[in-house]
Structures are given as structure tokens and as C-alpha cells.
Amino acid sequence: MKKNIFIDILSGKSKADIVYKDKYVTAFNDINPVTPVHILVIPNIYIKNLNYINNNHVILLGKMLLASSKIVYIKNIYKSGYRLVINCNKHSGQEIDYLHLHILGGCFLGKMINL
């Protein structure tokens, strides 16, 4: 496993603007936000990406979603709307090899693609 910024944030070697933290996850403001509210939610254990999850991670993944639902209230975007995004590998736009969930909101997001 290569060292990366998320590992450094969890270990305290790098600073982050933490908005939520519990036993399972840590959430902080993205340093390069693409929306007015752009928060990253990461598990407190290393998982490279969604391709590496297994049955042992079921509770952890649920905790990531539960934390997200708390954060949208903290950031007051629960009424206007928000988007949750998990990228996996380079073609999706994953830049850091560490499972993370983006909470995007604070503005009109529009359609991503015609689903």
C-alpha cells in the first residue's frame, strides 16, 4: 500500500477540516471542492476502492452512508438536495487509492447522465 493523503489525515500527519468523525469513518471538506459543499467520507481502515470490499465491510459501508445522512443535516443541504458519489479506478476519476465517498451539494447539480 502506498502512502497517501487520506492515511496521513487519519494518522494526524496532515491536517484536514474535519466535519464528522466516529469509530468507523472520518469526513472532511475537500481541499479542491467542485461544489459549495464538497465533503469526503472515508473509512477509518484502508480499503483501496469498491473492488476490494467483502462481507466483512458491510457494517462499515452502512456507517459511511449513515454518516453522510448526518452530514447533510450539519451542512443544511438535506432539503435542497445533494449527491453521493463513489468513484472506482482511473476511468471513473478516482485520484486517491483509498475508498471515499463524495457528498456534493449547495448548488443545483442537474443530471449527471441520462439514466
Secondary structure as GFF3:
##gff-version 3
##sequence-region A 1 115
A	DSSP	alpha_helix	5	11	.	.	.	ID=ss1
A	DSSP	beta_strand	18	21	.	.	.	ID=ss2
A	DSSP	beta_strand	25	29	.	.	.	ID=ss3
A	DSSP	beta_strand	37	43	.	.	.	ID=ss4
A	DSSP	three_ten_helix	50	52	.	.	.	ID=ss5
A	DSSP	three_ten_helix	55	57	.	.	.	ID=ss6
A	DSSP	alpha_helix	58	74	.	.	.	ID=ss7
A	DSSP	beta_strand	82	85	.	.	.	ID=ss8
A	DSSP	three_ten_helix	90	92	.	.	.	ID=ss9
A	DSSP	beta_strand	101	105	.	.	.	ID=ss10
###
